[in-house]
Amino acid sequence: MTKSIYDQLVTSNTNSLVYNVSTGGSHFNGMASNAPSGGVRSRTGVKILANFAGIGSKIQNVTIGIRKNGTVSGLVNIQYINSNYIVLATASMNASDLGTGDKDTYNFKLSSQVTIASGDRLLIQYSGTAWSNGVILNGASGTAPTNTSYTYEGTLNSNSFTEAAGVPMMSFDSVLSGVTRQRVVENFTGTGLDTDRWQLTHSIGNDGNSPNGMADSIDGGFQWTTHNSNTGYYGQLNFNAKRQFNPISSAWIAVTRNHTTTNTAHYAGLHENSYFMIGANGNNTYFKLDTRNDTQGSGNTDTSIASDINWHTWKGETDGVTVSLYGDGVLEAERTYPIPSTATGNLEPFFQVYNVSSGTSKTSSIRYFEAYNT
């Protein structure tokens, strides 16, 4: 059987996790500059041992479970160092931006790609005054990935590390070379929806009470009308759990519209339990950037584009640190928390029509969708 474009994309090579501990738990050690008193360390993280399966893999995006304790300021610094203690790549974030949850994770893009070698360390560093006002590495119960160890040092500038059994809450991806990045394009033309690619789902009922299909108009795209008597009814398109898009290195483009501005909403983007997408609820004053991390919650940020019934071109993109939303070619909104992370899994294309209030059928349309890994 001839493969569709979608099948060809799915069977292409994808980024793979070379280290992954995604379950939150208690902490190992706080970080502050008065180490090592009270078990506080200034740098802590993961050491790669000689037989680690990921040796030779290139990485740049990492996800780390950390939280603040008390009042913090300054930077949390990420360092990737080799066995000679030479810093190969760095990243940072404001300590005050951290949450306090023991399952909180944050995405970092290192300043450059690094190739994993025996003796390398991925470290978190913080220079507070006491661990009661410091930064904590979130941990997990279980066993660390084979041939890695928990590593820490006793003073801020020392390279005298101690190895211990532990499971730091971290994950990082390999960066593939020589492989075309995955991309899917849908123009929503022709006589019917490509159901080899798209799955249609309903919160209730079936196609009979929620008509959908290609609009009988020029460039009308795919049109979906909600059931008229159920508040909260939705109908949606997705890729049937085939999730090939990277949660920390991907982008999507969608051209969508609402047909009314009252009690009608639609959403489009990359989605699973975590997501980043356009939130087009006609009852709101403005369209919004909606984001979610399954372990941290959800949130949204207004754009400057007022809710209306016009076609709009939206583009969402994430680098694992910031999610950005462009509306009609202009940067409209950015969010840094909560956003999808490696720990919450890959994403799939998504379009949903939602009935905010019962009594009248509502219609929304999509005429273009594109997604790709960056």
C-alpha positions in Angstrom: 0.0 0.0 0.0 1.3 3.4 -0.9 2.0 5.5 2.2 0.4 8.9 2.6 2.5 12.0 3.2 1.5 11.7 6.8 2.7 8.1 7.1 6.0 9.0 5.6 6.4 11.8 8.2 5.5 9.5 11.1 8.0 6.8 10.1 10.9 9.3 9.8 13.4 9.4 12.6 12.5 11.6 15.5 14.4 13.1 18.4 14.8 10.5 21.2 15.3 10.9 24.9 18.9 10.0 25.9 18.2 10.6 29.6 14.7 10.7 31.1 13.4 10.9 34.7 10.0 12.5 34.5 8.3 11.6 37.8 8.5 14.2 40.6 9.2 13.5 44.2 11.3 14.8 47.1 14.5 16.7 46.7 18.2 15.7 47.1 20.0 18.9 48.1 19.2 22.6 48.1 21.7 24.9 46.4 23.3 27.9 47.9 26.7 29.5 48.3 27.3 28.4 51.9 27.8 24.7 50.9 28.5 22.2 52.2 26.9 23.0 55.6 23.6 21.3 56.3 23.9 19.3 53.1 23.6 22.3 50.9 25.5 22.1 47.6 26.3 24.8 45.0 26.1 22.6 41.9 24.2 19.4 41.5 23.1 17.2 38.6 23.9 14.2 36.5 27.2 12.6 35.6 27.5 10.4 32.5 29.5 7.1 33.1 31.5 5.1 30.6 28.8 2.7 29.4 25.9 5.2 29.1 23.9 4.3 26.0 23.6 7.9 24.9 27.3 8.5 24.5 27.9 10.1 21.1 24.5 11.7 20.9 24.2 15.4 20.4 21.9 17.4 22.7 20.8 21.0 23.2 17.4 21.0 24.8 17.1 19.8 28.4 14.2 19.7 30.9 15.1 20.0 34.6 12.9 19.7 37.7 13.7 22.5 40.1 11.8 24.7 42.5 12.5 27.7 44.8 12.5 27.6 48.6 11.8 30.9 50.4 12.9 34.2 48.9 15.3 33.9 45.9 17.0 36.3 43.5 19.6 36.3 40.8 20.1 33.5 38.2 19.8 29.8 38.2 22.6 28.7 35.9 22.8 25.5 33.9 26.3 24.2 32.9 27.3 21.3 30.7 30.9 20.4 31.5 33.3 17.7 30.3 35.5 15.4 32.3 38.2 18.1 32.3 35.7 20.5 34.0 35.6 22.7 30.9 32.2 24.4 30.4 30.9 23.4 27.0 27.5 25.1 27.1 25.3 27.1 29.4 21.7 28.4 30.0 20.0 30.4 32.7 16.7 31.7 34.1 15.7 34.1 36.8 15.4 32.2 40.2 12.4 34.3 41.1 10.4 32.9 38.2 10.6 29.4 39.7 7.5 27.8 41.3 7.4 25.8 44.5 6.0 22.5 43.3 8.0 19.3 43.7 6.9 18.2 40.2 7.7 21.5 38.5 10.0 21.3 35.4 11.6 23.9 33.2 12.9 23.8 29.7 16.4 25.1 28.8 18.1 25.5 25.4 21.8 25.2 25.9 24.0 27.9 24.3 25.3 25.3 21.8 25.0 21.7 20.9 27.2 19.3 22.8 28.1 15.7 22.1 27.7 13.4 25.2 30.9 11.8 26.4 32.0 9.8 29.4 32.6 11.9 32.4 30.4 14.8 31.2 28.1 16.5 33.8 24.8 18.4 33.3 24.7 20.7 36.4 22.4 23.3 38.0 24.1 26.1 39.9 22.7 28.7 42.3 24.5 31.1 44.5 22.1 32.1 47.2 23.0 32.8 50.9 21.3 29.8 52.6 19.3 26.8 51.5 16.2 28.2 53.3 16.3 30.8 50.6 17.6 28.7 47.8 16.9 26.5 44.9 16.1 22.8 45.1 16.6 20.1 42.5 13.4 18.0 42.3 14.0 14.3 42.5 12.2 11.1 41.8 11.7 7.7 43.3 13.2 4.8 41.4 16.4 4.1 39.5 18.5 6.5 37.6 19.1 5.7 33.9 21.8 3.0 33.5 25.4 4.2 33.8 24.6 7.7 35.1 24.9 9.0 38.7 23.8 11.8 40.9 26.7 14.3 41.2 27.3 17.3 43.5 30.1 19.4 44.9 30.7 21.0 48.2 31.9 24.6 47.3 30.9 27.0 44.7 34.1 27.0 42.7 35.4 23.6 43.5 35.6 20.7 41.0 35.8 18.1 43.7 32.5 16.3 43.0 30.9 13.5 45.0 29.0 10.8 43.3 25.9 9.2 44.9 22.8 7.1 44.2 20.0 9.4 43.2 17.5 10.1 40.5 17.5 13.8 39.5 14.3 14.9 37.6 15.9 15.6 34.2 15.5 14.7 30.6 17.3 15.6 27.4 16.9 14.9 23.8 19.2 13.8 21.1 19.6 16.2 18.1 19.5 14.3 14.8 21.6 15.2 11.9 21.1 14.3 8.2 17.3 13.8 8.8 14.7 16.0 7.3 12.6 17.7 10.1 9.1 16.4 10.2 6.5 18.6 8.6 2.8 18.2 7.7 0.7 20.5 5.5 -3.1 20.5 5.1 -5.0 22.8 2.7 -8.5 21.5 3.5 -9.5 21.4 -0.2 -11.3 18.8 -2.3 -14.6 17.0 -1.8 -13.9 15.6 1.7 -11.6 15.5 4.7 -8.5 13.2 4.4 -9.6 10.7 7.1 -6.4 8.7 6.6 -4.7 11.6 8.3 -7.4 13.2 10.5 -9.6 11.7 13.1 -12.9 13.3 13.9 -14.2 13.1 17.5 -17.2 14.4 19.3 -18.0 15.0 22.9 -21.5 13.6 22.2 -23.4 12.4 19.2 -22.2 11.9 15.7 -21.9 13.6 12.3 -25.7 13.6 12.1 -26.2 16.2 14.9 -22.9 18.0 14.3 -22.5 18.5 10.6 -19.0 19.0 9.3 -17.2 18.9 6.0 -15.7 21.0 3.2 -17.5 24.3 2.8 -19.3 25.0 -0.5 -17.5 28.3 -1.0 -14.2 29.6 -2.4 -11.4 29.0 0.1 -14.0 28.0 2.7 -11.9 25.2 4.1 -13.3 22.7 6.6 -16.4 23.8 8.5 -17.8 22.4 11.7 -21.2 23.2 13.2 -21.9 22.3 16.9 -24.9 20.5 18.2 -27.4 23.1 19.1 -28.7 22.0 22.5 -25.6 21.2 24.6 -23.4 23.7 26.4 -19.9 22.5 26.3 -20.3 20.4 23.2 -17.2 20.1 21.1 -16.1 18.5 17.9 -12.4 18.2 17.0 -9.8 17.0 14.5 -6.6 15.4 15.6 -4.0 12.8 14.4 -5.5 9.9 16.5 -2.7 10.0 19.1 0.1 9.9 16.5 2.3 12.5 18.1 5.4 13.3 16.1 6.0 16.9 17.1 8.6 18.0 19.7 7.1 19.7 22.7 10.1 22.0 23.0 11.2 22.5 19.4 8.2 22.9 17.0 5.9 25.3 15.3 2.4 25.4 13.7 0.5 27.7 11.4 -3.3 27.8 11.1 -5.8 29.9 9.2 -9.1 29.9 11.1 -12.3 31.9 11.7 -15.4 31.9 13.9 -18.7 32.5 12.1 -20.3 34.4 15.0 -18.8 36.3 18.0 -21.3 35.0 20.6 -20.9 31.7 22.5 -18.6 30.3 19.8 -15.0 29.2 20.3 -12.4 27.3 18.4 -8.8 26.2 19.2 -6.0 25.3 16.9 -2.4 24.3 17.5 -0.3 21.4 18.8 -1.9 19.5 21.6 -2.1 16.5 23.9 -2.3 16.7 27.7 0.0 19.7 27.3 -0.5 22.2 24.5 0.2 25.6 22.9 -2.6 26.9 20.7 -4.8 29.8 19.6 -7.8 30.3 21.9 -10.6 32.0 19.8 -13.5 32.3 22.2 -15.9 34.9 20.7 -17.2 35.8 24.2 -13.7 37.1 25.1 -12.7 40.6 24.0 -9.5 39.4 22.4 -8.1 36.2 21.0 -5.6 34.5 23.3 -2.5 32.4 23.4 -3.4 29.3 25.5 -0.7 27.0 27.0 -0.6 24.0 29.3 1.9 21.7 31.0 0.2 18.6 32.2 2.1 18.6 35.5 1.9 22.4 36.1 -1.4 23.7 34.9 -2.6 26.0 32.2 -2.8 29.7 31.4 -3.4 32.2 28.7 -2.3 35.7 27.5 -4.4 38.1 25.5 -3.4 39.2 22.0 -4.3 42.7 20.7 -6.6 41.2 18.0 -10.2 41.7 18.9 -12.6 38.7 18.6 -14.3 38.9 15.3 -15.6 36.7 12.4 -12.7 37.3 10.0 -10.1 34.8 8.8 -6.8 35.1 10.7 -3.4 33.6 10.2 -1.9 32.3 13.4 1.6 30.9 14.0 2.7 29.4 17.3 6.2 28.3 18.0 8.2 27.0 21.0 11.9 26.6 21.8 11.2 25.0 25.1 11.8 28.2 27.0 9.2 30.6 25.4 6.1 30.0 23.5 5.3 32.7 20.9 2.1 33.5 19.1 2.0 35.5 15.9 -1.3 36.9 14.5 -1.5 38.0 10.9 2.3 38.3 10.8 2.8 40.2 14.0 4.1 38.9 17.4 1.1 39.1 19.6 1.8 37.1 22.8 4.5 35.1 24.6 4.4 32.7 27.6 7.1 31.0 29.5 5.1 29.1 32.2 3.4 26.8 32.1 4.4 25.4 28.6 4.9 22.0 27.2 8.0 20.1 28.2 9.8 16.9 27.2 8.5 15.2 30.3 4.9 15.6 29.2 5.4 14.0 25.8 5.1 14.8 22.1 2.2 16.7 20.5 -0.2 16.3 17.6 -2.1 18.7 15.4 -5.4 19.8 16.8 -8.5 21.8 15.8 -11.6 22.1 18.1 -15.0 23.8 17.7 -16.7 24.5 21.0 -20.2 25.5 22.0 -19.9 28.0 24.9 -23.7 28.1 25.5 -26.6 26.0 24.4 -29.6 27.0 22.3 -28.0 27.7 18.9 -25.6 25.8 16.7 -22.2 27.5 16.3 -19.8 27.2 13.4 -16.0 27.7 13.0 -13.7 26.9 10.1 -10.1 26.1 9.3 -8.7 26.3 5.8 -4.9 25.8 6.3 -2.8 23.9 8.9 0.9 23.3 9.0 3.2 21.9 11.7 6.9 21.1 11.8 9.8 20.4 14.1 12.4 23.1 14.3 
